[in-house]
Amino acid sequence: MVKENKTSDGSIRWMILAGELLALNAAFLTMSYVYQSMGNITTPHYKRLMLLLSLVYVLCDLEGRHHIHDRFVRGDQLLRSFMLSTTLFVALSLMVMWVFRWPLMTWDFMLPFYGFVILFLCLYRWLLRQCIKWYRKRGRNSMSVIFIGNINIASELYKKMESDPTTGFNVRGYFSDEPRPQVTEKNYLGKPEEALAYIEQHQLHQVYCLLPSSQNELINRIMQTCAQNIVRYNHIPDAFNYQRHTMAFSLMDGTPVFFLHNEPLASVGNRIIKRSFDLVGSSLFLLTIFPFVYVIFGTLIKLSSPGPVFFKQKRSGLNGKDFYCYKFRSMRVNVDSDQVQATKDDPRKTRIGEFMRRTSIDELPQFINVWLGDMSIVGPRPHMLKHTEQYSELISSYMVRHFAKPGITGYAQVTGFRGETQELWQMEGRVKRDIWYIEHWSFALDLFIIWKTVFNAIHGEENAY
């Protein structure tokens, strides 16, 4: 039997926390040095303060939902956890120091200190995340797993585990009624019944069962065998054989129920957070930067061709309700504007319009739509009415994207599905990502998408035309 690395995720978690405490104390010592070098006097009890801040940080960080060592974790999830734990640390540490009347609690010390904390922790977490990926890629901290049942149900998960060594999974193979070459051409281990002996004879960490509920007797035997051999049992319901969207699970009077399209924005609190950010962000932009942009590009638009500065078009919004979407006019006035998408070498575009579309400046008037409440800064991009009518008949889940307000930018746009949709698969990919965004919304995800949008605009995009 091959001896496997048994370093647990729990051990890694504590190692990471120890490193974060070192980063926290490094930030404190750095600030203390800077503070003293400026002629200020620090308290002689700073060591006790360091200990107190470390204890507060441990209490705050233990509540984090996502950690950098998690095997499947997105960048926005890490950002969200970091924001929550850091905000909680700042609030709780200030409260503790105020209660105990700590001498160092002055804003000229604390504000730079928290800045150093954020900087040091960000650098530490990013570097450690890369190290963990490298470590797992070399076969360390791996978890041996098998799949039992119709592997087609979890084909994406299987392929991810098998193809990406940085997740730290060692996929031994799968048991199914027959080989599934469309998923993988190797690692077929036999019939589902044969999995019982395999679990007993091999060192495994996890089992993923995909058998239908009609085979409850075999499922129970697999569960018992896993328990006897200290193997974690995971069950993927056969509902995912025909439904691939995120589902929420709940018990209603003792009966298990799966909810389709569970939306975080169904929560009033989350809607308030998103709307508040939209109002503050759009107001700041419209009152500061936008007037200068309007004067400069409004003049250039007028000089480029006759017509209005703004182009407005009816588009589909929240719950399918139509609204007028505003943009800087980037084309000559034409009768096909509501029917034909812009193409790469579209003769209707003006020279300044070409530049505005390439840099996304033409989208900036949509902050007016955000302020009015028709749009959000981040969300599924609004489509013209003809496209809504056309694609709602071709793509069954197309209208689901209207469960959220349309956005100036969106998850689909920053993941390669921006611009012209020449073929059906391009729109299908966009819709799939829009629905994913609706089902996984978080404030941190919005910030991540905004950052990616700015990054792409600066570096340029192939489909921006």
Summary of the structure (lengths in Angstrom):
residues: 465
radius of gyration: 27.1
end to end distance: 57.7
largest distance: 78.9
contacts: 1336
relative contact order: 0.07
helix: 56%
strand: 13%
